[in-house]
Amino acid sequence: MNQTRIADVEIAGVAEHAAAIRALAQAGAGDLQATLRDLRTVLLSADPRALRRSVGFWGRLIGRDIRLAAEARSLRERTGILLQQAGFEASRLRNQHATLATHAQRLRDICAQLQQVIDSLGRQQAMAEGDTPARSPRLAHLITLRSAYEITASQLDLVAANALAIADRHAQQLPRLTVLLDQQLGVTAGASHGMQLSSAARTIEELEAHIENLPAPSAAPATAARATQTQEAS
């Protein structure tokens, strides 16, 4: 394999790896989580007892329930906007899944090309030095690149899967939340209505817990990127 081809593979790999790291840095479900918390506050506002329970004893002692009720009154005027925003953010997570999955596949393609280069150089070195040649710095550098890209591709798979799982679960809950929020308007929270609102609040809490408990991106991609930069500088 000629040196020009090897250089082309390296350049393509470094560029794609950098793009993948940027995509990972921009990924996340924080906006959706914040919108769901606002919707939860709106739901709680129609049930004063549930609202007081949500802040706990110390929260009531420092007036957190009063501030939360005032916040809920303000948010109630934006309920329709919040629902639209939640839908938009769920769609963005689906797009995020597609983007991350595309980067992962591109990195795997680069890894396959690098493996071909590594195998070719290994054979050439074996022919030149015998059956047990010492690994050359050049070969070690390419192996490090391939390993870094493999780690990042795995991380992309994880974050992409998480984004799709959150979007799917939200899509299942959004119609129910829309109905409950519509019912809340102009209705005094009675016993049965309070049960409905509590159920909706639990739904959002479950979704928030789902988001918070998903594995967060580890430091592996950043570490891999630093290793790559170190090797490139050497």
Steps between C-alpha positions, in 0.01 A plus 500: 500500500651834394572787737250732331216258569608462863515878542152538348355249746669677793375844397146375447507325836624801695236724339214258565616434855503873576148535354379207712644652818319827424174311445541324835565831675177644358287195584269488799141502624532795739259727310227236496555432869462870585177527298358192670577650839309813402203286394519313828483832686189597302334170590586535867359853511143370471544283810628717789553199726713324240695820442574537871604137525734542203718755684512312831498637854809718469382633166172613658689649792699733270204576275603285207138390447390864466769572242416180315131593488589842359728336243221261406254785442748656259570170326128422464472779245767324293359147522433474126847630421658257746320206340612607153851550632503152652392353168769694317767387745392137463534537122843654551603194699394278209714712268781478754475122490530499121797739506691305763428167331635641172821615669539158662471323165748736336750435778456125460566535129820689582596228751458235228724698267757551775500128572583434137788747526619343827489150352687611188773680696529206737559262211757730343685533831494123555647438157775755564590403858403135539225315685503704823559864407480773763197723455606820325392841634303549179306178549441577869367843403246351258387242754446778755290693249286196424444431872401862563249493216352171621448644850331809361278294268381294798428816695304640206291181491419535870399865487304448177304213654427711808372788288263270310376333820417837658325624184292181472393504862408866482294441184295241690427739789442830319136436391404407856668808642330719240155373601566545871637850454197593288268367770683703760410833342207660681442197721529510878706209622249264659570156640479308175675775305774505758552131439532565128753774558698287742508224243625743235762636738622146563518446126731799461704400804549154348615656175739733683640204692541317168702790362711549812576129540620448145878450474671833443784533246822395667837665469612231254449704180684799644779275618515336159512840334791606721682176419444560132633855520804380691575236239448747216740746661770234540 
